């Protein structure tokens, strides 16, 4: 590979130099000073207060052996997660010291610019996995075995000129600020929707919402879901037939619902085999109409409901159920109504149930007027459209940064 990036700021030339990461990071091994709060490290949030992120503290009673991370320090988690099977690497962007799990490794960069560059570099799962895959030994139960010294032993290709480091870090920092601002905008809209839904639907024990459109009054009515919607239960697919379906009805396998439904993508199972469309009637697959709301069971947790917007029906297995509005309701209202239903409250037993009879028997409160139901759905749907639009802008900024990183850095060697 060439050690020269494809995109260079004016005034800089020549190849970058490959050196061990230990030339840029050193482990200071400082422990908790007894004053700092415990922080977690996540892919999306970076270094964040554990209570703020998780809702409560999961730290040990005695945190004296927790590692202290100073501002600009680099933290390696040694914990597999999602697209990062060898752990994640993040910089402490807080302007103050924090403490993190003693299982994590903490390093100080030679300067804050290198810290920011490394944080952006390891933001990519491809870069992180390429760097760590040859260093990490996987143990029982997918544990990560790597020493702190081994982590910094592999060579990386980074700018040596401090001025070039500074201008690259400044560029990435400004872009991160734009991404953070857009992310805050999306989060604020989601909070607004959450609060609006609490006002537009009756609270527990109440018969009318606290926020209402002009011209409507009186109590809402209690109905069983089976009275206002059709509930369709999926059927099981033999494992040997589960696989990708292209050009035909997509098979909505439970684990793929969240990632694909709202994007309007075809939903495919993760198995490698292909399935012949002609076999589907034999397998009793259940076609789910467009506009339906899907509930799915993942292990012992009920996944949030998703609405099908693919433009074609899809197929679901027996770990999912779909709810389709009857004539007197509409799909959008059913979606927002079901959004408030937690199937775990109705399951009984250890494993949550998503079966047809359970869902049909759930009692809900709905407006007596079709027009009011329509107005509630239109209001929330309009807000969802705004949220989706701002989310698209957020993803565009993130993708722009990914593309920029590919140009600003030489491609990593295998």
C-alpha positions in Angstrom: 0.0 0.0 0.0 1.0 3.7 -0.4 1.7 5.6 2.8 0.4 8.7 1.2 -3.3 9.6 1.7 -5.4 10.4 -1.4 -6.6 13.7 0.1 -4.0 16.1 1.5 -4.2 19.5 3.0 -2.2 22.2 1.1 1.4 22.5 2.2 2.0 18.9 3.2 3.7 16.2 1.1 5.8 13.1 1.4 4.8 9.7 2.8 3.5 9.1 6.3 5.5 6.7 8.4 4.5 3.3 9.7 5.3 3.0 13.4 4.1 0.9 16.4 1.1 2.4 18.1 3.3 2.6 21.2 5.0 5.5 19.6 1.8 7.5 19.9 0.2 6.1 23.1 1.6 5.3 26.5 -0.2 3.7 29.5 0.0 5.9 32.5 -1.7 3.3 34.8 -3.3 5.9 37.1 -6.1 4.6 39.3 -9.2 6.3 40.7 -8.5 9.4 42.8 -11.8 8.8 44.6 -13.4 11.9 43.1 -14.4 10.9 39.6 -17.6 9.4 38.4 -17.8 6.0 36.7 -18.2 6.2 32.9 -19.1 3.6 30.3 -17.8 3.5 26.7 -20.2 2.9 23.8 -20.0 2.8 20.1 -22.5 5.6 19.5 -22.0 7.7 22.6 -18.3 7.4 23.2 -17.2 7.9 26.8 -20.4 8.7 28.8 -21.5 8.8 32.4 -22.7 5.3 33.3 -25.9 6.4 35.1 -26.8 8.8 32.3 -26.2 6.1 29.7 -27.6 3.0 31.4 -30.0 4.5 33.9 -28.1 3.2 36.9 -24.6 2.3 38.1 -23.2 -1.1 37.4 -19.9 -0.3 39.1 -18.4 -2.3 41.9 -18.9 -1.0 45.5 -15.2 -0.4 45.7 -13.9 1.6 42.6 -10.4 2.3 44.0 -8.9 0.0 41.3 -10.8 1.5 38.5 -8.6 3.2 35.8 -8.5 6.9 35.6 -9.0 8.4 32.1 -7.8 12.0 31.7 -9.1 14.4 29.0 -7.9 13.2 25.5 -6.9 9.7 26.9 -7.6 6.7 24.6 -9.7 3.9 26.1 -9.7 0.3 24.8 -12.7 -1.6 26.1 -11.7 -5.3 25.4 -15.4 -6.0 25.2 -17.0 -7.5 22.0 -20.0 -5.6 20.7 -21.9 -5.7 17.4 -19.7 -4.9 14.5 -16.7 -4.6 16.9 -16.0 -8.2 17.9 -12.5 -7.3 19.3 -13.7 -4.3 21.3 -13.9 -0.6 20.7 -11.5 2.3 21.0 -12.6 5.8 22.1 -11.1 9.0 23.3 -12.3 10.7 26.5 -13.6 14.0 25.0 -14.8 15.2 28.4 -12.9 18.2 29.8 -12.4 16.4 33.1 -11.1 13.1 34.5 -13.4 10.0 34.6 -12.9 6.5 35.8 -13.7 3.3 33.8 -13.7 -0.4 34.4 -10.3 -1.9 35.5 -10.8 -4.4 32.6 -10.3 -1.5 30.1 -6.9 -0.2 29.0 -6.2 3.5 29.2 -3.5 5.4 27.3 -2.4 9.0 27.0 -1.6 10.2 23.4 1.6 12.1 22.7 -0.7 15.1 22.0 -4.5 15.8 21.8 -4.4 15.9 18.0 -3.1 12.3 17.8 -5.8 11.4 20.3 -8.5 12.8 18.1 -7.1 11.3 15.0 -7.0 7.8 16.6 -10.5 8.2 18.0 -11.8 8.9 14.4 -9.6 6.2 12.9 -11.0 3.5 15.3 -14.5 4.8 14.8 -14.5 2.6 11.7 -15.3 -1.1 12.5 -13.2 -2.0 9.4 -10.1 -0.2 10.8 -10.6 -1.5 14.3 -11.1 -5.1 13.2 -8.2 -4.9 10.8 -5.9 -3.7 13.5 -7.1 -6.0 16.3 -7.9 -9.3 14.6 -4.3 -10.5 14.5 -3.6 -9.4 18.1 -6.6 -10.7 20.0 -7.1 -14.2 21.2 -10.7 -15.2 21.7 -11.4 -17.2 24.9 -14.4 -19.1 26.2 -17.7 -17.3 25.9 -16.3 -14.9 23.3 -14.0 -13.2 25.9 -11.1 -11.1 24.6 -7.6 -12.0 25.6 -5.0 -9.3 24.8 -2.4 -7.5 27.1 -2.2 -3.8 27.3 1.2 -3.8 25.8 0.1 -6.0 22.9 -2.6 -3.5 22.0 0.0 -0.9 21.2 2.5 -3.2 19.5 1.1 -3.2 15.9 2.2 -0.6 13.4 -0.1 2.2 12.2 0.4 4.8 9.5 -0.1 8.3 10.9 1.1 11.8 10.1 4.4 12.7 11.9 4.2 16.5 11.2 2.4 18.1 14.2 1.0 20.8 12.0 -0.6 18.2 9.8 -1.9 16.3 12.8 -3.4 19.6 14.1 -5.2 20.5 10.8 -6.6 16.9 10.3 -7.8 16.8 13.9 -9.4 20.2 13.5 -11.2 19.1 10.4 -12.5 16.0 12.0 -13.5 17.9 15.2 -15.6 20.4 13.3 -17.4 17.6 11.4 -18.0 15.8 14.7 -19.5 18.9 16.1 -22.0 19.1 13.2 -22.8 15.4 13.7 -23.3 15.9 17.4 -25.6 18.9 16.8 -27.7 17.0 14.3 -27.9 14.0 16.7 -29.1 16.3 19.5 -31.8 17.7 17.1 -33.0 14.1 16.3 -33.0 13.2 20.0 -35.0 16.3 20.9 -37.6 15.5 18.3 -37.9 12.0 19.6 -38.4 13.3 23.1 -41.0 15.7 21.8 -42.8 12.8 20.2 -42.6 10.8 23.4 -44.1 13.6 25.4 -46.8 14.3 22.7 -47.9 10.6 22.7 -48.3 10.7 26.5 -50.6 13.7 26.1 -52.6 12.5 23.1 -53.4 9.1 24.5 -55.2 8.5 27.9 -53.0 7.8 30.8 -53.5 4.6 32.9 -56.8 4.8 34.6 -58.1 7.7 32.5 -60.7 7.6 29.7 -59.7 10.7 27.7 -56.4 12.3 26.6 -55.1 15.4 28.2 -54.3 17.0 24.8 -57.0 17.0 22.3 -57.9 18.5 18.9 -60.7 21.1 18.9 -64.2 19.8 18.4 -63.7 16.5 20.2 -64.9 15.8 23.8 -66.2 12.9 25.9 -64.5 9.7 27.0 -62.8 7.3 24.6 -64.1 3.8 24.4 -62.5 0.5 25.6 -62.0 -2.1 22.9 -60.2 -5.4 22.5 -57.5 -5.3 19.8 -59.2 -8.2 18.1 -62.3 -6.0 17.7 -60.4 -3.2 15.8 -57.6 -5.2 14.0 -56.8 -8.5 12.4 -54.0 -10.3 14.2 -51.9 -12.7 12.0 -49.6 -15.2 13.6 -46.5 -16.3 11.6 -45.6 -20.0 11.0 -42.3 -21.7 11.6 -39.8 -22.4 8.8 -37.7 -25.5 8.9 -34.1 -24.4 9.4 -33.0 -26.0 6.1 -35.4 -23.8 4.2 -34.5 -20.5 5.9 -32.5 -18.2 3.8 -32.4 -15.3 1.5 -35.4 -14.5 -0.8 -34.7 -12.2 -3.8 -37.2 -11.0 -6.2 -40.1 -12.5 -4.3 -41.9 -12.0 -1.0 -39.2 -11.2 1.6 -39.1 -13.5 4.6 -39.3 -11.3 7.7 -37.1 -13.2 10.1 -37.3 -11.9 13.7 -33.7 -10.8 14.0 -33.9 -8.7 10.9 -37.1 -6.8 11.6 -35.6 -3.8 13.4 -32.8 -3.2 10.8 -34.8 -3.4 7.7 -38.5 -2.7 8.0 -38.4 1.1 8.4 -35.9 1.5 5.7 -38.2 -0.1 3.1 -35.7 -2.8 2.4 -36.4 -6.4 1.6 -36.0 -8.4 4.8 -33.8 -11.5 4.6 -32.8 -14.2 7.0 -29.2 -14.5 8.0 -28.9 -18.1 6.9 -26.9 -18.8 3.7 -29.3 -21.1 2.0 -31.8 -20.0 -0.7 -35.5 -20.8 -0.6 -37.6 -21.6 -3.7 -40.7 -19.4 -3.8 -42.8 -22.4 -4.9 -42.1 -24.0 -1.5 -43.7 -21.2 0.5 -47.3 -22.5 0.3 -46.1 -25.9 1.5 -44.3 -24.3 4.4 -47.4 -22.4 5.5 -45.7 -19.0 5.4 -48.0 -16.2 6.4 -48.0 -13.2 4.1 -48.4 -9.9 6.0 -50.1 -7.0 4.2 -48.4 -3.7 3.7 -49.2 -1.2 6.5 -49.2 -3.9 9.2 -47.6 -3.5 12.6 -45.2 -6.3 13.6 -44.3 -7.5 17.1 -41.4 -9.8 17.4 -39.8 -11.9 20.2 -36.0 -11.9 20.5 -34.9 -14.3 23.2 -36.7 -13.2 26.3 -37.4 -9.6 25.3 -40.1 -8.2 23.1 -38.7 -6.1 20.3 -40.4 -2.8 19.7 -43.1 -2.9 17.0 -42.3 -1.9 13.4 -44.5 -0.9 10.6 -44.1 -2.6 7.2 -43.5 0.0 4.5 -41.9 -2.2 1.9 -44.6 -1.7 -0.7 -45.1 -5.5 -0.9 -46.3 -8.0 1.7 -43.7 -9.9 3.6 -43.5 -13.3 5.4 -43.0 -13.8 9.1 -42.2 -16.8 11.2 -43.8 -18.1 14.4 -41.7 -15.8 16.6 -43.6 -12.8 15.3 -47.2 -11.5 14.9 -48.7 -8.8 12.8 -51.6 -6.4 13.5 -53.6 -5.1 10.5 -56.4 -2.5 11.0 -60.0 -3.4 10.3 -62.2 -1.1 8.3 -63.3 1.1 11.2 -59.7 2.0 12.0 -56.6 2.8 10.0 -53.1 1.4 9.9 -51.4 4.6 11.1 -53.6 4.8 14.2 -53.1 1.1 15.0 -49.4 1.6 14.7 -49.3 4.4 17.3 -51.8 2.6 19.5 -49.7 -0.6 19.5 -46.5 1.5 20.0 -47.8 2.0 23.6 -48.4 -1.7 24.2 -45.7 -3.8 25.9 -46.4 -7.4 25.2 -44.3 -8.5 28.1 -47.0 -7.2 30.4 -49.5 -9.8 28.9 -47.2 -12.8 28.3 -47.1 -14.7 31.5 -44.4 -17.2 32.0 -40.7 -16.9 31.5 -40.6 -16.5 27.7 -42.7 -13.6 26.3 -45.5 -14.6 24.0 -46.5 -13.0 20.7 -49.3 -15.4 19.9 -52.5 -14.3 18.2 -54.9 -14.9 21.0 -52.8 -13.0 23.5 -52.7 -9.9 21.3 -56.4 -10.1 20.4 -57.4 -10.1 24.1 -55.5 -6.9 25.0 -57.8 -4.0 26.0 -57.0 -0.6 24.6 -58.7 2.8 24.8 -59.6 4.5 21.4 -61.5 7.5 20.3 -65.2 6.9 19.4 -64.8 9.1 16.3 -63.0 7.9 13.2 -62.1 11.5 12.4 -60.3 11.9 15.8 -58.4 8.7 15.2 -57.3 10.0 11.8 -56.2 13.3 13.2 -54.2 11.7 16.0 -52.5 9.4 13.4 -51.8 12.3 11.0 -50.3 14.5 13.7 -47.9 11.8 14.9 -47.1 10.6 11.4 -46.2 14.2 10.3 -43.8 14.3 13.3 -42.4 11.0 12.3 -41.7 12.3 8.8 -39.8 15.2 10.3 -37.8 12.8 12.6 -37.0 10.6 9.6 -35.9 13.6 7.5 -33.5 14.8 10.2 -32.3 11.2 10.8 -31.4 11.0 7.1 -29.4 14.2 7.4 -27.6 12.7 10.4 -26.8 9.6 8.5 -25.6 11.6 5.5 -23.1 13.5 7.8 -21.9 10.3 9.3 -21.4 8.8 5.8 -19.6 12.0 4.7 -17.2 11.5 7.6 -16.6 7.9 6.7 -15.8 8.8 3.1 -13.5 11.6 4.2 -11.6 9.3 6.5 -11.0 6.9 3.6 -9.4 9.9 1.7 -7.5 11.4 4.6 -5.8 8.2 5.6 -3.8 5.6 3.7 -5.7 2.4 3.4 -4.6 0.0 6.1 -2.5 -3.0 5.2 -3.9 -6.5 6.0 
